[in-house]
Structure formats: structure tokens, C-alpha cells
Amino acid sequence: MLLKRDLLEDIKAGKVDLVFRRWNRPTVKEGGTLKTKVGLLAIKSVTDMSPDEVTDAEAQRAGFKDVADFRRWLDTMKEGALFQKIEVGYIGEAE
């Protein structure tokens, strides 16, 4: 799972703890880790859902102003068979 540097910095700072992905084949699993440019992330949970189920609170946890802001972002993303909500957390520097 590729994440932009700004988003990674927000996760590291504790400002963001959710990411959303639309893809054909997931690349992360609940309980796993992800090595990134800012360090190691924990994949705390992975939930299959519909984009229509995203709430304002979840959108804000993902760094968006609100659901409308989230939907504008989603419209720029490529299509995929799965839509997932992924709860993440910063663990520390990657070795």
C-alpha cells in the first residue's frame, strides 16, 4: 500500500489513524505491519465496506475536512472491486 509523504507524516504525528483504499487485491492484513519512508506502521484493523458508509467522523480521522471532501478525493482514485477502511498507527523507526 503506497501512501503519500504528507499522509505518512500525519500518521506519525498521530493526526490520522484511518486510511481508505479501493483496490482489486488488498496488500495489507489486519495485525500486519507496513514499512514506509517515515517508519513502521501497524495495521490495526481492515474492514470491508461501501464508500457510502463513511461518516464525517471517519473522514476526519483520515485527514479529510468532512465526507464531501472525502468523496471529492475518492472521485480521483482508480476503480477497484474492494473498498476498505484500514486503521493504522505509527510504531517507530523501521530497521
C-alpha positions as CSV (number, residue, x, y, z in Angstrom):
1,M,0.0,0.0,0.0
2,L,1.5,3.3,-1.1
3,L,0.9,6.4,1.0
4,K,1.9,10.0,0.2
5,R,4.5,11.6,2.3
6,D,2.2,14.2,3.8
7,L,-0.2,11.5,4.9
8,L,2.6,9.4,6.4
9,E,3.8,12.5,8.4
10,D,0.2,13.0,9.7
11,I,0.0,9.3,10.8
12,K,3.4,9.6,12.5
13,A,2.2,12.7,14.3
14,G,-1.0,11.0,15.4
15,K,-3.3,13.3,13.4
16,V,-4.5,10.4,11.1
17,D,-5.4,6.9,12.1
18,L,-7.6,5.7,9.2
19,V,-6.9,5.3,5.5
20,F,-9.3,4.2,2.8
21,R,-8.4,2.1,-0.2
22,R,-10.3,1.0,-3.3
23,W,-8.4,-1.9,-5.0
24,N,-8.8,-5.3,-6.6
25,R,-6.4,-7.1,-4.3
26,P,-5.6,-6.0,-0.8
27,T,-1.9,-5.7,0.0
28,V,-2.2,-5.4,3.9
29,K,-3.7,-7.6,6.5
30,E,-5.1,-6.9,10.0
31,G,-2.3,-7.4,12.5
32,G,0.4,-6.8,10.0
33,T,2.9,-4.0,9.6
34,L,3.9,-1.7,6.7
35,K,7.4,-0.4,6.2
36,T,7.2,3.2,5.0
37,K,9.5,6.2,4.4
38,V,8.7,7.6,7.9
39,G,8.9,4.3,9.7
40,L,6.9,1.2,10.6
41,L,3.1,1.3,10.7
42,A,0.8,-1.1,12.4
43,I,-2.3,-2.4,10.5
44,K,-4.7,-2.5,13.4
45,S,-7.9,-3.4,11.5
46,V,-9.1,-3.9,8.0
47,T,-12.9,-3.5,7.3
48,D,-14.7,-4.2,4.0
49,M,-17.3,-1.5,3.5
50,S,-19.0,0.7,0.9
51,P,-17.8,4.3,0.4
52,D,-21.4,5.4,1.1
53,E,-21.0,4.2,4.7
54,V,-18.1,6.6,5.5
55,T,-19.1,9.0,8.2
56,D,-17.9,12.6,8.9
57,A,-16.0,11.3,11.9
58,E,-14.2,8.6,9.9
59,A,-13.4,11.1,7.1
60,Q,-11.9,13.4,9.7
61,R,-9.9,10.6,11.2
62,A,-8.5,10.0,7.7
63,G,-7.4,13.6,7.4
64,F,-10.4,15.0,5.4
65,K,-12.4,18.0,6.3
66,D,-15.7,16.1,6.0
67,V,-17.4,13.4,3.9
68,A,-17.8,15.7,1.0
69,D,-14.0,16.3,1.0
70,F,-13.5,12.5,1.2
71,R,-15.9,12.0,-1.8
72,R,-14.0,14.5,-3.9
73,W,-10.8,12.6,-3.2
74,L,-12.4,9.3,-3.9
75,D,-13.6,10.5,-7.4
76,T,-9.9,11.0,-8.3
77,M,-9.0,7.4,-7.3
78,K,-9.0,4.5,-9.7
79,E,-11.7,1.9,-9.6
80,G,-11.4,-1.4,-7.6
81,A,-13.6,-4.3,-6.7
82,L,-13.0,-3.8,-2.9
83,F,-13.3,-0.7,-0.7
84,Q,-11.7,-1.0,2.7
85,K,-11.3,1.1,5.8
86,I,-7.8,0.5,7.3
87,E,-7.0,1.6,10.9
88,V,-3.3,2.3,11.2
89,G,-0.8,3.5,13.9
90,Y,2.8,4.6,14.0
91,I,5.1,2.0,15.6
92,G,8.5,3.6,15.2
93,E,11.6,3.8,13.0
94,A,12.0,0.9,10.5
95,E,15.1,-1.1,10.9
